[in-house]
């Protein structure tokens, strides 16, 4: 931490001295120390074969995994719109609205837990919940999912993907296939190019935004390669968040100490995942930046600071083509 403070001081001296070039290397080194580029292989992918990944991709876009054949995973986690849906909360197959904003599926397997409340440990355990949730895809049972895929001609693909299983088309293999595909959803962006040594990959304003992001303390929660996704934090840590109806982790643990505790979301691809926060209450990214600074840090950012941070966030936009 002392090293980081020294580097930040050098950065301020360089910027105040009107010689931005002097700040290039310290900022780059600090960014690598605090964040680091995304790994190109996701944990748990050791047994992911081409057949399992291809099957998982097909299942991700398969509406027959919903009760009335109208909704797939991609409906609420559209890979072309940041792995989310551009509405506050998603509508399920039967028309019921969910309680929380749909989190992105891009890079999800790098996170230390799944869902806003962290109730699932990994992608495998997460994948089954929406399929069976009456407010989401609304299938009545695991067997119904198996039966629908069997009737749809999926058996040969499961045999190819799981040749060692006597009955390869089963619910666990549905989940494992979905997880295998999602483990390929690793973004590529300009920030990683910058971290890897291409100093010109981001602009002067974007570097100012990165520095502001660090010096204001945003990285205390949004840290690591995902810039988030690695811890639980109270929503309204300093100044209360207006929506108190959702108790967050407390609904899982039963402890009042976990009231309003949620997983810190990743900021990768953040400019494409509006609306923001667990309840999808904020439509614009600049407003989300202002609100987060107030509720979580207790500070008011200037207009230029918000603009610079928002510019930095654009360097996290995914450029990977599926």
C-alpha positions as CSV (number, residue, x, y, z in Angstrom):
1,X,0.0,0.0,0.0
2,X,2.9,2.4,0.8
3,X,4.2,1.8,-2.7
4,X,0.8,2.7,-4.2
5,X,0.7,6.0,-2.2
6,X,4.2,6.9,-3.4
7,X,3.2,6.2,-7.0
8,X,0.0,8.3,-6.7
9,X,2.1,11.2,-5.3
10,X,4.4,11.0,-8.3
11,X,1.5,11.0,-10.6
12,X,0.0,14.2,-9.0
13,X,3.4,15.9,-9.3
14,X,3.7,15.0,-12.9
15,X,0.2,16.1,-13.8
16,X,0.4,19.3,-11.8
17,X,3.7,20.0,-13.5
18,X,2.0,20.0,-16.9
19,X,4.2,17.1,-18.2
20,X,1.7,14.2,-18.5
21,X,4.4,12.0,-20.1
22,X,6.1,11.8,-16.8
23,X,3.0,10.1,-15.4
24,X,2.7,7.4,-18.0
25,X,4.9,4.7,-16.4
26,X,3.8,5.2,-12.8
27,X,0.1,5.1,-13.7
28,X,0.6,2.0,-15.9
29,X,2.5,0.2,-13.1
30,X,-0.1,1.2,-10.5
31,X,-2.9,0.0,-12.7
32,X,-1.2,-3.4,-13.1
33,X,-0.6,-3.6,-9.4
34,X,-4.3,-2.9,-8.5
35,X,-6.1,-4.6,-11.4
36,X,-4.1,-6.6,-13.9
37,X,-5.3,-8.0,-17.2
38,X,-8.0,-10.6,-17.4
39,X,-6.7,-14.2,-17.7
40,X,-7.5,-15.8,-21.1
41,X,-8.6,-19.1,-19.5
42,X,-11.4,-19.3,-16.9
43,X,-11.3,-21.5,-13.8
44,X,-13.0,-24.9,-14.1
45,X,-12.4,-25.2,-17.9
46,X,-10.0,-28.1,-17.7
47,X,-12.6,-30.6,-19.0
48,X,-14.4,-28.3,-21.4
49,X,-14.3,-30.0,-24.8
50,X,-15.3,-28.5,-28.1
51,X,-18.4,-30.7,-28.1
52,X,-19.5,-29.5,-24.6
53,X,-18.9,-25.9,-25.4
54,X,-20.8,-26.1,-28.7
55,X,-23.6,-27.9,-26.9
56,X,-23.6,-25.3,-24.2
57,X,-23.8,-22.5,-26.7
58,X,-26.9,-24.1,-28.3
59,X,-28.5,-24.5,-24.9
60,X,-27.8,-20.9,-24.0
61,X,-29.9,-19.8,-27.0
62,X,-32.5,-22.6,-26.6
63,X,-36.1,-21.2,-25.8
64,X,-37.3,-24.8,-25.2
65,X,-35.7,-24.6,-21.8
66,X,-38.5,-22.3,-20.8
67,X,-42.1,-23.4,-19.9
68,X,-43.7,-22.0,-23.0
69,X,-40.7,-22.0,-25.5
70,X,-40.4,-18.2,-25.5
71,X,-37.3,-17.5,-23.4
72,X,-33.7,-18.6,-23.5
73,X,-30.7,-17.6,-21.3
74,X,-29.9,-15.0,-23.9
75,X,-33.2,-13.3,-23.5
76,X,-32.2,-11.8,-20.2
77,X,-28.4,-12.1,-20.7
78,X,-28.1,-10.9,-24.3
79,X,-24.5,-11.4,-25.4
80,X,-24.8,-8.6,-27.9
81,X,-25.9,-6.1,-25.3
82,X,-23.3,-6.7,-22.6
83,X,-24.6,-10.0,-21.4
84,X,-27.6,-8.3,-19.8
85,X,-31.0,-7.0,-20.7
86,X,-31.6,-3.2,-21.1
87,X,-34.5,-3.0,-18.5
88,X,-34.5,-2.6,-14.8
89,X,-35.7,-6.1,-14.1
90,X,-36.4,-8.9,-16.6
91,X,-39.8,-10.4,-17.4
92,X,-40.0,-14.2,-17.1
93,X,-41.4,-16.6,-19.6
94,X,-44.8,-16.5,-17.9
95,X,-44.8,-12.7,-17.7
96,X,-43.6,-12.3,-14.1
97,X,-41.1,-9.6,-13.3
98,X,-37.9,-10.5,-11.5
99,X,-36.7,-8.6,-8.4
100,X,-33.2,-7.7,-9.5
101,X,-31.4,-6.4,-12.5
102,X,-29.9,-9.2,-14.7
103,X,-26.1,-9.4,-14.1
104,X,-23.8,-9.9,-17.1
105,X,-22.7,-13.3,-18.2
106,X,-19.5,-12.0,-19.7
107,X,-16.6,-12.9,-17.4
108,X,-19.1,-14.3,-14.9
109,X,-17.0,-17.4,-14.2
110,X,-14.1,-15.3,-12.8
111,X,-16.3,-13.9,-10.0
112,X,-16.1,-15.4,-6.6
113,X,-19.8,-16.2,-6.5
114,X,-22.9,-15.9,-8.7
115,X,-26.1,-13.7,-8.4
116,X,-26.3,-10.4,-6.7
117,X,-26.6,-12.1,-3.3
118,X,-23.9,-14.7,-4.0
119,X,-26.2,-17.7,-3.4
120,X,-24.4,-19.9,-6.0
121,X,-20.7,-20.7,-5.8
122,X,-20.0,-21.2,-9.5
123,X,-21.5,-21.3,-13.0
124,X,-22.6,-24.9,-12.7
125,X,-24.7,-24.2,-9.7
126,X,-26.0,-21.0,-11.1
127,X,-27.2,-22.4,-14.4
128,X,-30.1,-24.4,-13.0
129,X,-31.7,-21.7,-11.0
130,X,-33.2,-19.6,-13.8
131,X,-34.5,-22.7,-15.6
132,X,-36.5,-23.8,-12.6
133,X,-37.4,-20.4,-11.2
134,X,-41.2,-19.7,-11.7
135,X,-40.3,-16.0,-12.3
136,X,-37.8,-16.8,-15.0
137,X,-37.8,-19.7,-17.4
138,X,-40.4,-21.5,-15.2
139,X,-39.9,-25.2,-16.0
140,X,-41.6,-27.3,-13.3
141,X,-38.8,-29.8,-12.8
142,X,-35.4,-31.0,-13.8
143,X,-36.9,-34.0,-15.6
144,X,-39.1,-31.6,-17.7
145,X,-36.0,-30.0,-19.1
146,X,-34.5,-33.4,-19.9
147,X,-37.7,-34.5,-21.6
148,X,-38.0,-31.4,-23.7
149,X,-34.5,-31.6,-25.0
150,X,-34.9,-35.3,-25.7
151,X,-38.0,-34.6,-27.7
152,X,-36.1,-31.9,-29.6
153,X,-33.4,-34.2,-30.8
154,X,-30.6,-33.2,-28.5
155,X,-29.6,-36.8,-27.5
156,X,-26.9,-37.3,-30.2
157,X,-25.2,-34.0,-29.1
158,X,-25.1,-35.1,-25.5
159,X,-23.7,-38.5,-26.4
160,X,-20.9,-36.8,-28.3
161,X,-20.2,-34.4,-25.4
162,X,-20.4,-37.0,-22.7
163,X,-19.4,-40.3,-24.2
164,X,-18.5,-41.8,-20.9
165,X,-22.1,-41.5,-19.5
166,X,-24.6,-44.3,-19.9
167,X,-27.4,-41.7,-19.8
168,X,-25.7,-38.5,-21.1
169,X,-28.9,-36.3,-21.4
170,X,-29.4,-35.5,-17.8
171,X,-29.9,-32.2,-15.9
172,X,-26.4,-32.1,-14.5
173,X,-25.0,-32.3,-18.0
174,X,-27.3,-29.5,-19.2
175,X,-25.8,-27.3,-16.5
176,X,-22.2,-28.5,-17.2
177,X,-22.7,-27.7,-20.9
178,X,-24.1,-24.2,-20.1
179,X,-21.2,-23.6,-17.7
180,X,-18.6,-24.8,-20.3
181,X,-20.0,-22.3,-22.9
182,X,-20.1,-19.4,-20.4
183,X,-16.4,-20.1,-19.5
184,X,-15.6,-19.0,-23.0
185,X,-17.2,-15.6,-22.4
186,X,-14.1,-13.6,-21.7
187,X,-14.0,-10.0,-22.9
188,X,-11.2,-8.4,-24.8
189,X,-10.8,-4.6,-24.4
190,X,-8.5,-1.7,-24.7
191,X,-7.8,-1.5,-21.0
192,X,-6.1,-5.0,-21.1
193,X,-4.1,-3.8,-24.1
194,X,-3.0,-0.9,-22.0
195,X,-2.1,-3.1,-19.0
196,X,-0.2,-5.4,-21.3
197,X,2.1,-2.5,-22.4
198,X,0.3,-0.6,-25.2
199,X,0.4,2.8,-23.5
200,X,-1.4,4.4,-26.5
201,X,-4.4,2.0,-26.2
202,X,-6.3,4.5,-24.1
203,X,-6.5,8.3,-24.4
204,X,-5.3,11.1,-22.1
205,X,-8.8,11.7,-20.8
206,X,-9.3,7.9,-20.2
207,X,-6.0,7.9,-18.2
208,X,-7.2,10.8,-16.2
209,X,-10.4,8.9,-15.5
210,X,-8.3,5.9,-14.4
211,X,-6.3,8.0,-12.1
212,X,-9.4,9.7,-10.7
213,X,-11.0,6.3,-10.2
214,X,-8.0,5.2,-8.1
215,X,-7.4,8.4,-6.1
216,X,-11.0,8.7,-5.1
217,X,-11.0,5.2,-3.7
218,X,-13.3,3.5,-6.2
219,X,-10.8,0.6,-6.5
220,X,-11.4,-0.3,-2.8
221,X,-14.4,-2.3,-4.0
222,X,-13.9,-2.5,-7.7
223,X,-10.5,-4.2,-7.7
224,X,-8.7,-7.1,-9.4
225,X,-8.9,-8.0,-13.1
226,X,-12.7,-7.7,-13.2
227,X,-12.7,-4.4,-11.4
228,X,-15.3,-6.0,-9.1
229,X,-16.9,-9.4,-8.6
230,X,-14.6,-10.3,-5.7
231,X,-16.4,-9.3,-2.5
232,X,-19.7,-8.3,-0.8
233,X,-20.3,-4.8,0.3
234,X,-23.2,-2.9,1.8
235,X,-25.2,-0.8,-0.7
236,X,-25.3,2.5,1.0
237,X,-22.0,2.0,2.9
238,X,-21.7,5.7,3.8
239,X,-25.0,7.3,2.8
240,X,-28.1,5.2,2.7
241,X,-29.4,3.8,-0.6
242,X,-33.0,4.8,-1.1
243,X,-34.4,1.3,-1.9
244,X,-34.6,-0.6,1.4
245,X,-37.0,-3.2,0.3
246,X,-34.4,-5.7,-0.9
247,X,-32.3,-7.0,2.0
248,X,-29.7,-8.6,-0.2
249,X,-27.5,-11.3,1.4
250,X,-29.6,-11.2,4.6
251,X,-32.3,-13.0,2.7
252,X,-29.9,-15.9,2.2
253,X,-28.1,-15.9,5.5
254,X,-30.9,-14.8,7.8
255,X,-28.6,-12.4,9.5
256,X,-29.5,-8.8,9.9
257,X,-25.8,-8.0,9.7
258,X,-26.1,-8.8,6.0
259,X,-28.9,-6.3,5.3
260,X,-28.3,-4.5,2.0
261,X,-25.1,-6.5,1.4
262,X,-24.6,-7.3,-2.3
263,X,-21.8,-8.6,-4.5
264,X,-19.8,-5.8,-6.0
265,X,-20.5,-6.0,-9.8
266,X,-17.7,-6.2,-12.4
267,X,-17.1,-3.0,-14.3
268,X,-15.9,-4.8,-17.4
269,X,-18.3,-3.9,-20.2
270,X,-20.1,-1.5,-17.8
271,X,-21.0,1.1,-20.4
272,X,-23.1,-1.6,-22.2
273,X,-25.0,-3.0,-19.2
274,X,-27.4,-0.3,-18.2
275,X,-29.5,0.1,-16.2
276,X,-27.4,0.0,-13.1
277,X,-27.4,-1.4,-9.5
278,X,-29.1,-4.5,-8.2
279,X,-32.5,-2.9,-8.7
280,X,-31.7,-1.4,-12.1
281,X,-32.8,2.0,-10.8
282,X,-30.4,4.2,-12.7
283,X,-30.5,4.4,-16.5
284,X,-27.4,6.5,-17.2
285,X,-23.7,5.6,-16.5
286,X,-22.8,9.1,-15.4
287,X,-25.6,9.1,-12.9
288,X,-24.5,5.7,-11.6
289,X,-21.0,7.1,-11.1
290,X,-22.3,10.0,-9.2
291,X,-24.6,7.9,-7.1
292,X,-22.0,5.3,-6.3
293,X,-19.5,8.0,-5.1
294,X,-22.1,9.5,-2.8
295,X,-23.6,6.3,-1.4
296,X,-20.4,4.2,-1.1
297,X,-17.7,6.9,-0.6
298,X,-19.6,9.8,0.8
299,X,-18.2,12.2,-1.8
300,X,-19.5,14.4,-4.6
301,X,-17.6,14.2,-7.8
302,X,-17.2,17.2,-10.1
303,X,-18.7,17.1,-13.6
304,X,-15.2,16.7,-15.1
305,X,-14.4,13.9,-12.8
306,X,-17.5,12.0,-13.7
307,X,-16.8,12.6,-17.4
308,X,-13.2,11.3,-17.0
309,X,-14.3,8.2,-15.1
310,X,-17.0,7.5,-17.7
311,X,-14.4,7.9,-20.4
312,X,-12.2,5.4,-18.6
313,X,-15.1,2.9,-18.3
314,X,-15.3,3.0,-22.1
315,X,-11.9,1.3,-22.3
316,X,-13.6,-1.7,-20.6
317,X,-15.9,-2.2,-23.6
318,X,-15.7,-5.7,-25.1
319,X,-14.4,-6.0,-28.6
320,X,-14.6,-9.8,-28.8
321,X,-16.8,-11.1,-31.6
322,X,-18.7,-14.3,-30.9
